[in-house]
Amino acid sequence: MKTYDDKHIKNIVLLGAPKSGKTTLSETMLFEAGIISKRGTIEEKNTVSDYHDIEHERGNSVYATLMHTEWKDYKINIIDTPGLEDFIGEVIAAIRVSDTAVLLLNAQYGVEVGTELVWDYVDKYQKPTILAVNQLDAELANFNKAVEDAARVFGQPVTVMQYPVNQGPGFNAIIDLLKMTMYRFPENGGKPEKLPIPDNEKERADQLHNELVEKAAENDDTLMELYFEKGSLDEDELRQGIKIGMLNHHVFPLFCLSARKNMGSGRLMGFIDNVAPSAVEMPAETTTGGKSVPCNPAGPAGLFVFKTLQEPHIGRLTYFKVMSGEVKSGMELINEQGNTTERISQLFIADGKNRNNVERLQAGDIGCTLKMKNTLTNHTLAEKNFPGQITPIDFPTPKVRVAIEAKNKGDDEKLSEVLAEIHMEDPTLLVEFNRELKQVILHGQGELHLLVTKWRLENVYKMQVAFHAAKIPYRETIQKPAQASYRHKKQSGGAGQFGEVFMKIEPWYEGMPPYKEHSVRDSEEIALNWGGKLVFNNCIVGGAIDNRFLPSILKGVMEKMQEGPLTGSYVRDIRVSVYDGKMHPVDSNDISFKIAGMMAFREAFHQAAPQLLEPVFDLEAIAPDVMMGDIMSELQSHRSIITGMDTLNGYQVIKARTPQAEIDKLFAALRNVTQGKAKLKSQFAEYAPVPAEMQKKLSESYKEDLGI
């Protein structure tokens, strides 16, 4: 296979909402370039991109898939991405290593919530962007509305490069404003006929062409001078201005497509070849130490891993972008994270599940390799003189969670290993072995994300697993002061056990006045691992309890705080003052005072108006105005408190505070009533009191479990 230099390699990522046509476009691009001889379809389950069994079963993309075309002496690396928010990790990683984002808009719906979701990351990474209005052959296609939506959301950079002559089922012609030509396509698509612009379209075409010229000229002083001098710009000058604008995020060229009919894809590929920036033209990458890493073929070899995939019968596939230098088969590179050495035994260019061997890959190219032992997603492999670790991808935090267990208890260890492997592939899926809740908890981006993981466990790894509701990490505290004492006395022949403790407990809060009821000899403030604090005051005078037993009393209190009396949850924010007690010259020991301290704390806690606290999250929902009623209704039925409302790019934004006990059910309900068109996110806010009836119910349930 031909080796391409950095200037002739273009890396694009196909983005868009579900059903916007990304996979169909990638198939058409491969067909146009002659990489495949026949186009597959999603319905026939034979596309190059969606090749995993789960994708065939669901009928949509789950993974980001790497492919390539060779088009007019250029190599275009294409990454097709999922459209669903549940698989946003795949999308973000693909955006991170691409040099141009091709954002597809469904001509029937314009800019959807899913479009805006991916746009957030395109904008974050400031990737040059091409907009493509697809499905112009659909019955309800509305090009003008799609452009208006784009301008509303993406702003002035939206620049029309083409417009359809006859959108809808009869679509077959495009006016190209760069070349000022009409392209008319044969019935089955493919190579179009080039024709003069019809008289009835000249006025509109001239107006849009002038707007294009002005937009291109704005991006460069030299071009602006030429524009003033000549009153126009030629085609090459337009390309130059558009490229500069794309690099500065000041121009988002907009094209017309019917990927299904193979109309417009060749023109789009030509524009990617001639205008879209290559990696060498993009701003230099940076390391975690702030050093610059320009895309220089003559520089030290270094690659960045953006995706790890475990393939059946093959093993671990490691996908990477060459950031600098040249990577060759047989090369040994240092893993910047673990300071270990990895050997690149083979190099591949990937087209879905198919891999083609190559001997070398230049700076800016994307490829994959096999059998990396210690190299994972976000790792950097490089030669000794490489500047350092490439700044890693920042993946989003999970939104929902579920408890998981193996149906066969003998598979517990295997389940742990498999979940660790799946997390290695998908950093947005977190695995938590929670000692507090005594559960293994999966944290994911959505219900579908978790269900796909379950499918993989059962169908790929042949493990039967069960999902359960994840328990809530409640906290316990008190609302008023209380006093209690406890005498621990035990005699069993020989040395006995004796210890008596008097203590007062109070609700603790930041800035509370010092304890004055008894003289405080010393005080210890302990930041608890589970949040909140314990303040422990030693108020013993006259030697009622020897100082050496105070740590044992504290230990007893701490043990009880790890299993609160109400529900067995952690206790927080309490001040304990030990002010009296008794000891025995022979029978008193550490265990006696530990038990006495624990039981005195327990009795005082029950008298201090115990309060159960629940974790509460700040939630934000962004959706079209017509869905607000349904969203508000769901929020209110899930114990949410509305904290604010706003608008953003024509969408409504609702902010609410929701208990964690309701979050998972609420997310599923909101996705259902909005058909997945709402953008949702949540973040832990605080612990807040649970309603009295719920506290009573949870406490009674805990007592039943204990058999009390």
Secondary structure, 3 states (H helix, E strand, C coil): CCCCCHHHEEEEEEEECCCCCHHHHHHHHHHHCCCCCCCCCCCCCCCCCCCCHHHHHHCCCCCCEEEEEEECCEEEEEEECCCCHHHHHHHHHHHHHCCEEEEEEECCCECCHHHHHHHHHHHHCCCCEEEEEECCCCCCCCHHHHHHHHHHHHCCCEEECEEECCCCCCCCEEEECCCCEEEECCCCCCCCEEECCCHHHHHHHHHHHHHHHHHHHCCCHHHHHHHHHHCCCCHHHHHHHHHHHHHCCCCEEEEECECCCCECHHHHHHHHHHCCCCHHHCCCEEECCCCEECCCCCCCCEEEEEEEEEECCCEEEEEEEEEECEEECCCEEEECCCCEEEECCCEEEEECCEEEEECEEECCCEEEEECCCCCCCCCEEECCCCCCCECCCCCCCCCEEEEEEECCHHHHHHHHHHHHHHHHHCCCCEEEEECCCCEEEEEECCHHHHHHHHHHHHHCCCCCEEEECCCCCCEEEECCCEEEEEEEEECCCCCCEEEEEEEEEEECCCCCCCCCCCCCCEEEEEECCCCCEEEEEECCCCCCCCHHHHHHHHHHHHHHHCCCCCCCCEECCEEEEEEEEECCCCCCCHHHHHHHHHHHHHHHHHHCCEEEEEEEEEEEEEECHHHHHHHHHHHHHCCCEEEEEEEECCEEEEEEEEEHHHHHHHHHHHHHHCCCCCEEEEEEEEEEECCHHHHHHHHHHHHHHHCC
